[in-house]
Amino acid sequence: MSIEITTLPGGLRVVTDSIPSMDSVAIGVWAAVGTRHEDMVHNGVAHMVEHMMFKGTKTRTAAQIAEAIEDVGGNVNAYTSRDITAYHVHLLKDHTPLAMDILSDILQHTTMPDDEVERERDVILQEIGMSNDTPDDLVFDLYQETAYPDQALGAPILGRNDIIANMQRDTLQGYVNRCYTPKNLVLSAAGNITHDALVKMAMERFNALPKDQNITTKPANYTGGQSRAEKDLEQSHIVMGFQGISRHDEDYYAAVALSTILGGGMSSRLFQEVREKRGLVYSVFSFHSSYADDGQFAVYAGTGPERLGELIPVVCDELKKIANDVVSDAELKRAKTQMKSGLLMARESMMTRAGQQAKHLIYFDKKLDVAELLHKIDAVTGDDILRLSQRIFATVPTVAALGPLQQLESYESLRARLRA
């Protein structure tokens, strides 16, 4: 394995994770922008731009873009998150130049025809409708907006119906010109590719990117509170969270371990207590999300409305237990093993490896060193988890609830329960 990084004269960074034994190459461009870099009046523009990039260039139609990759047995896809947008291709090694042709073409020469803008607008409105009809998706949007109100970090990635319905081509193109600039982009590849070959192809193809501009990111402002949406559903969906820590915090891996022990799998405390012992839910888990300047730690559960009154006290009790006693050696060992196994097994995917390198370079301005990450996981102690859990669970809680909520106790009662 050989990981190399080169910064091209214009500022585009190129990183390769070379694995000569592979038959394929995963290659993509990761942009250091997402929903939190939008103006609130244009919420959803980052996601709509991601869609529009595949809708035609000066030399290719939308169909030709898809056909070019699939004709050689490859696949092409993209995604938008709160702080990253990615465009990636996975195909056999002999077709790497084609992947570079497509990626450089869509990122530099997209035309966004008016008819395609109108067509894709309807597609995204349908996507928003599907999300609104999926309560275990929608509750997370409610949670995010409640945790970070009146700011782009709390806005839905898909955007809002009224904004998407009026999104103009000039707004989309303006976002591309402002955000898809060399210093905001990382070209990453993993698999059977040499670094020199990728750098050469990048220099030949990525020479028409917009000029760099200053992009200001407003600091995260975690507020907390509650959002309750009564809806006629079979289940009640709850997300209860707290202010977490940033990805740069020295306790980052302790936060991952805390989430793993509390609600990271079938052996976790929440799964065993809430589902296995009491049968209160089908699904319950915890998660920790980190940003450059903040983070959040939360628990999700879905239960029958008649069990809601029993569920919340049990979850609160588990949070208080882990904040008041050092975890056992066995729990800590199991959590570390799960974390390390997840990291290493994910790296069997070339696309995962390419994405890991790109995001690590964006987030930390250096290549990902697996040995260093494993060392940080091993260094987590029970005292670290105890200290961090006390820090996190003392913050203002955020509660988002969707469904029949008659049995859900008040926000003030829940806060008092956590403090008791």
N, C-alpha and C positions, 0 to 999 in steps of 0.2 A: 504494500500500500504506500502510495506517495501522494501527499497533499501539497499543492503549490499555489501561490497567489501572485498575480501580476496586476498592477494598476496601469491601464493604458494611458497614453498622453492626454486624452480628453477627460479622464477621471473614472471611466468605467472599470470596475474591478472584475477580474476573471479568476475563478478558483476551480481547481480540478482535484478529484479524488480518483486517482488512476488505479484501476484493477484489471490488469492485462488478461486475467483468466476468464473474464466475462465475455459473452457474445454481444451484449447490448450496451447502450449508453443512455443514461437519463440526463437530459440537458434542459436548462430553463433560465429564465430571467426573473429575478426576485426584486421587486421595487419596495423601497423602505417607506411606503405610504399606504394608508388605508383609510378606514372610516373616520378615525380621529383627526385626520388631516383635511377633512372637508369643512367648508363653511356650512353652518347649520341650515341656511336657506337652500343649500344644494345637497341636503342629505340623500345619500344613495348614488351620488355621482361616481364614486370610486368603483362601486360594483357595476354600474351601468357601463362605464368605460371598459371594464374587463370584458363584458359581453360584446361591446362594439368592436373591440380589437380583432375579432374573428369575422367581421362582416364585410370584408373587402378591402383591398389595397389598390394602388395605382395599376398593378399588373395582375392581380388575382381576385376572382370573385370569392364570396363566402364558401360556395361549394368547392371551388378549386383548392382552397386552403385545407378543407377537411379531406378531400380526396387525395391530395398530394401525400399526406402522412399515412392515411389508411391504405393507399395503393401499395405501400411497402410494409404493411403489417404493423405499423406503429400506432400510437395513440397520442392525442394532444388534449390538454385540459388547462384549466386555470382556476384560481380561487381568490377571494378577497377576504381579508380579516380586518381587525381594527387597526393594525399597524403594518401590515404586509399585503402586497398583491403579487401574485406569481403566475407565470405562464410557462408551461413545461411540456416537453415531448419525451417519449420513451420509444426507442426503436433499435434495430440492429446496428452494430457499429459501422457497417459499410455505408449507412445512410446518414451519418452525422452531418455532412455538408448540407443535406436537404433540411435537416432540423434547423441548422443555423440560417439557411435561406428564409425559412418560414418565420422564425422568431424575429429576425432582423427586419423582415418586411412588415409584419403586423405592428411592431413597436415603432417603426419610423415612418411608414407610408400608409397607415390606415386612412381611409377616406371618409368613413362614416356617412354614407349616402343618406339623404333625408328619408327615403322610403324604408331603409333598414333601421333608422332611428325609430320611426313610427312602429315598425313591426316588432322591434326588440322591446320597445316601451310596453307593448301589450304582453309580451312574454314575461317581463319582470313583474308587471301588475298581477299576472296569474301566479307567479312564484310567491309574491307577497300573500296572495289569497290562500295558497296552499299552506304557507307558514301559519297564517291566522287560523286555519282549520286544524292545525296540529298543536294541541295544547302543551305537549311536553317540549315543543320548540318555542312557542309563544311566551311561556312563562319565563324563559331566560331573557327574552327581550324586555319584558316587564321588569325583571330583576335588574338588568343592566341600566335601564333608564332611571330606576329608583335609586340605585347606588350612585350614579353620576348624572344627576338631573341638569337640564339646560346646558349641555355641553356635548360636543361631538363624540366623546368617548362613551357617552350613554345612548347615543342614537342607534337605531337599527341599521345593520349592515345593508340590508336590502333596500333601505330607504322607506319613505312614507308615500302612500298612494297619491296624495295631492301634489307632492313635489315631483315624483316620477312622471305623473300625467302631464306636467308642464316643463319637463326638462328639455332644454334646447341644445341643438348641435353645438353652438358656440360655447356653451358651458362645458360640454364634454371635451371639446378640443382644447379649451382653455386649461382644463385640469391636466390634460396630457402635456401641454406645453410647460406648465408650471411644475409638474411632479415627476414626469418620466425623463429626467435629465441624467447625464452620466454619473454624477456623484451619488445619485439616489438609487442606482441600479447595480446589481451583482449578477454576472453571468456565471452559472455554476453547472458543472458536469461531473457525473460519477459513472464509472464503468471502464470499458475498453477505449480509452482516449488518452493521448499524451497532452501534457500541458502546452508544449510549444505549438502543437497542431491547433489547439483550440484558440490560443492567443493569436496565431496567424489568421485564422478564419474570422475572429472577432475584429481584428484591425481592418480586414478587407471589407467587412459587412456593416459594422456598427460605426458609421461615420456621418450619420445624418440625424443624430439625436438632438433634441432641443437644447438650448444653452441653459446652464445651471442658473437657478434663481434661489433666493433665500426663502426657505419655508419655515415658518414659525409654528411650533406646536404648543398649544396652550397647556399649562400644567394640569394634571388630573386633580379633580376636586371631589374626593369621596365624601358623600353627605349622609347616606343611609336613610332609613325611613321605611315606609310600607306602601305597597300597591296591592289592592284587592279588586279582582274582577270577577263578579258573580256571573257564572255561565252554566247553562244546563248541560252538564257532562256526567258521565258515569263515574269519573274519578275527580278528586281534588288534587291539584298539582301545587307543590310548595317548593320555593327556593329560599333558604335562609342563609344569609352570608354576613361577612364582616370585612373590614379593611385588612388586606393582606400586606405583602411586601413586594418590592420591585425585584426585577431579575438581577439587579446589581447588589442586592442586600447579601451580607455574609451568611445570613440564615436561610438562603434560598433553598438549599437541599434539605434543610431541616423542615421547611414548609412542605416539600414534596413528600418527605417521610411521614410527617404528621397526617397529610391527606391519605396516604397509603394505609396507615394504621387505622385511621378513623373510618374511612369509607372507600378503600381502593380495591376491594375484591371480595370474594365470597368468605374469606377468613377475617375480614375487617370487623371492627367492633360494631359498627352500625348494621352491617348485613346480618351478623350473628344475632344481635339483640333485637333489632326491629323486624327482620323478616323471619329468621330461622326460629327464634324463641317465641315470638309473639304473633307472627303471621299478619303483621299490620300493613305490609306493602308487597308489591311485586318488585319494584325497583327503588333502590336507595343507594346513593353514593355521594362522596365529597369530591371537591376539586379545588385546585389553587391555580389562579391565572395571574401572571405577572406582566407588567408593562415596564417601560424604561424608568418611570417615576412613581409607580404605585402598583397595587395588586389587590386581589380579593380572594377570600377563602369562603367557600359556600358548601351547603348540603342541599341536595335535591331528593325529594320523595314524592311518590304518587300513591294515594290511598283512597279507599272508599270514603265517602263523606261522613258516614257514621263512625269511622275510626279516627277521624281527624283530631278529635278531642283527646284521644289517648296517645296519638303519634307524637305531637309536639313536646309534651313533657318528657317522653322517653328520649327524644333527640337532644333536648336541652340537658338532660341528665348525663348523657354520654359526652357532651361537650365539657361539662363541668368536671367530670371524672378525669378526663385526659389533661385538664388544666390544673389538677390538684394532686397528681401523683405521677411519679416517673414511670414511663412505660417499661414493661419487662424486657429482659435481655432477649427472650425468644421472639417477642413482637418486633423489636428493633432489628434483629438479625433477619427475620422474614421480610420486613419492609425493605431493607437494603438489598436483599437478594432479588426481590421483585423489581426494584428500581434498576439495578444493574442488568438484570436479564432483559427487561424491556428496552433499555438502551441498546444493548448488544444485538438482540434479535431483530430489532427494527432496522439495523444496519445491513441486514441481508437483502434489503430492498434498495436497488440503485436510486430510485426516486427519493426515498427517504434520505439516503446519504447526500444526494445533491441538495435537497432542501435543508438538511442540518447544517451543511457547510455554508450555504448562502445566508441563512438566518443568523448563524453564529458570527459571521463576518459583519453583518448589518448591526447586530446587537452589541458586539464586543470588540469589533474592529481587529479581529485576529482569527486564525484558523481554529477549528474545533480540535481539541486534543482529548481523545477518548480516555487515555490513561489519567489525565488530570481530572476529568469528570468522575471517574471511578474512585479516585483518591478522595475527592470532596464528599462523595456519598459515604465512603468508609469512615470519614472523619466525624460524621454526625453522631452525637451522643444523646442519651436519654435526657440529660439535663438541658441540652439544646432544645429538644422538643417541648419539654415542660416550660421553659422560659418563653419560647415562642408562642405556645398555645395560650399562655397567660396574657401575652402582649396582644394577640389577635382577638381573642374572645372578650377582651375588655373594651373593644371599640364599639361604636354605635352599630347595632345590627341593621341589616336590610332584609325585609321580608316581602316576597312577591308571591301572591296566591291567586290561583285561577280555578274556577269550577264552583261547585256548591260549597259554600264556606260558612254555613250557619254554626258549625261546631268549632270553628277556629277562634281561639281566644284573642283578646285584644292585643294590640301591639304593646301597650303599656304593661299588660300582664305578662307578656312574653319577656320583656326587658327585665321586669322584676324577678321573674323566674331564673333568668340567667345570672342575675346579681346575687341571688340568695345563696 
